[in-house]
C-alpha cells in the first residue's frame, strides 16, 4: 500500500460560523457546503470538514475537542506580508518567523491561534523546493 496524499481532516469547533469567518478572512480558505448541509473549508486539493462540538458526525474521533489541533499550512507568500495581514485582522502572532523542518525539509514558520485556540502554523519553503 502507498498513501498518496491527505484528502481532508476534521476539526471539531465551538462555532462553525466563527471558524469559517476566521479562515476565510485570515487565510483565504473557501467555504464549501456538502452532503446534508455540512460545512468544510477548501484549499488546494484538500479540505477541512467542520464538526460542531456536541453535534459531531458519526463516526468521529474518540474524544473530539475544540482547540486540540496543531495544523501546518504551506504558503508561497512572504511571511512578513502574512504577519501584516494577521495584524490587520486582529490576530496575535504567537511565534516567528522561526526556522523549522517541514515534510520536505527546512521551512520558515510563523504561529498563531484560531478562534478555538488551535495552533496554526504557516510555513514557507525556500524557493528551491
N, C-alpha and C positions, 0 to 999 in steps of 0.2 A: 504494500500500500504506500502511496505517496500523497501527502497533503499538498494541495496546490495553492490555496490562499484562504484568507478569512473572509467569509461572506457577510456575516453580521454578528453582533454581540448584543446583549440585553442589559440595559440599565434600569434598575428599579429606582423610581424617583418619587419625591413627595408631591410634586405638582408638575404634571406633564406639560401644561401650557407655559409655565415659567421656564422649564428646561428647554422647550422648543424656542422660545423667545431668546434665551441666552445664547444658544448655539447658532441660531440664525444670525443674530446681531453681531456676536463676537467672532465667530469662526466662519460664517457664511455657509453653514450646512443647510441642506434643503429639507423642508418638512415633506414627508410622504405619508399619505393615508392609504391603508391597505386592509384587506380582509373585511371584518365586520366593524370598521371604524378604528382599527388600531393605528398607532402613530409611530413613525420612525424618522430618523434623521439620516439623510443620504449624503455621501461624499465619495467622489470617485466611483469605484466599483463595490463599495461597501456601504453598510448602513448600521445604525444603532437603533434597535427596537426599544421602545419605552414602555415600561410596565408601571402603572400607578401602584404605589405601595398599598398593600392591603387588598388589592384587586388584580393580582398578578395572573397572567395567562398560564394555563397548565399545559405541559409540565413546566416547572421553573426551578431555579436554584433552591437548594435545601434551606438556606437562610437569606432570602432576598432582603437587602437593607439599603436604603438610600445613603449615599455618601461613602460606600465601601470600595469604590473603584479607583484605579490608578491607570489612566489612559495616556498613551503617547501617540500623537499625530505627527506625521512628517509634512513639512511645508517647504516650498521653494522660495517663499518670501523672506526678505531680510528681517532678522529678529528685532532690530531697532524700530522698524516700521510697525511690527506687530506690537511691541511694547507701547508705542504711541497710540495705537488703536485700542489696546486694553485700557489705557489711561482715559481716553475719550469715552469709553464705555463704562467707566467707573469700576473696572476690575483691578483688584490689587495684585501686583506681581509678588509671588511667593519667593521665587529664587531665579537667578540667572541674569544674563546669559552665563552658562557654565558648560564645561566640556563633559560629555557623557559618551557612552557606547551604545549605538543602536544595533539593529539586527544585521546591518551591512557594514558596520564599522563606526569610526568616530563621528559624533554629531555635536553640534552646539545647541543647547536647550534652554528654554525658559519654562517656568512653572507657575500655575495659578489654580484657582478653585472655581468649580461651577456652583450653582445655587444650592446643591445638596452637600457640598463640601468634597466632592470627588476631586482628586488631584489630576489636573490636566497638564500634560507636557506637550510643548510644541518643539519639534526637533528639526534642525536643518543640517543636511549632509553637505560636505564640501562640494564644490562644483564638479569635481572629478567623478563622483558616484552617480 
